[in-house]
Amino acid sequence: MLFSIPLALVGVVAGLLLTGTNISVMVLIGVILLVGVVVNNAIVLIDAVNRLRRAGFEKADALVRAGHIRLRPILMT
C-alpha cells in the first residue's frame, strides 16, 4: 500500500508534463485529495483482510480474497 502514493504522484507529474500544466494551488489541492483517496482505499482493504483473518482465513487466502472483494470499489474511486 505504501508504494501506491508514490505511484499516484508519478502519475500526477506525468499528467502535468503531458498537458503542459503548471503547478498551482488547485493542482496541490488535487494531489492532497488523491493521497487521501489512496490512503482511504488502503485502510478499507486492510480492514477487509483483518475481518477475513478473524473469520478464520489464513493470511495469504485473506489477502487474495480481500483483494478480490475490494478491487472493484477501489478501481471505481
C-alpha positions in Angstrom: 0.0 0.0 0.0 2.8 2.4 0.7 4.0 2.2 -2.9 0.6 3.4 -4.1 1.2 7.0 -3.0 4.5 7.4 -4.9 2.9 5.8 -8.0 0.0 8.3 -7.7 2.4 11.2 -7.5 4.3 9.9 -10.5 1.0 9.8 -12.4 0.3 13.4 -11.4 3.7 14.6 -12.5 3.4 12.7 -15.8 -0.1 14.2 -16.3 1.2 17.7 -15.7 4.1 17.3 -18.0 1.9 15.7 -20.7 -0.6 18.6 -20.7 1.9 21.3 -20.0 0.1 22.5 -16.9 2.0 24.4 -14.2 1.8 23.5 -10.6 -0.8 25.7 -8.9 -2.8 25.8 -5.7 -5.6 23.8 -7.5 -3.1 21.2 -8.5 -1.8 20.9 -5.0 -5.3 20.6 -3.6 -6.0 17.8 -6.1 -2.8 16.0 -5.1 -3.8 16.2 -1.4 -7.2 14.8 -2.4 -5.6 12.0 -4.4 -3.4 11.0 -1.5 -6.4 10.9 0.8 -8.3 8.6 -1.6 -5.3 6.3 -1.8 -4.9 6.1 1.9 -8.6 5.6 2.5 -8.6 2.7 0.0 -5.6 1.1 1.8 -7.4 1.4 5.1 -10.5 -0.2 3.8 -8.5 -3.0 2.2 -6.6 -3.7 5.4 -9.8 -3.8 7.4 -11.2 -6.3 4.9 -8.1 -8.5 5.4 -8.4 -8.3 9.2 -12.1 -9.2 9.1 -11.3 -12.3 7.0 -8.4 -13.2 9.3 -10.8 -13.1 12.3 -13.2 -15.3 10.3 -10.5 -18.0 10.1 -8.8 -17.5 6.8 -5.1 -17.9 6.5 -3.0 -14.7 5.8 -2.4 -15.4 2.1 -6.0 -16.5 1.5 -7.4 -13.5 3.3 -5.2 -11.1 1.2 -6.3 -12.7 -2.1 -9.9 -12.8 -1.1 -9.9 -9.2 0.3 -8.2 -8.0 -2.9 -10.9 -9.8 -5.0 -13.7 -8.3 -2.9 -12.3 -4.7 -2.7 -10.7 -4.4 -6.2 -13.8 -3.1 -8.0 -14.7 -0.4 -5.4 -11.0 0.7 -5.3 -10.8 1.0 -9.1 -14.1 2.9 -9.2 -12.6 5.6 -6.9 
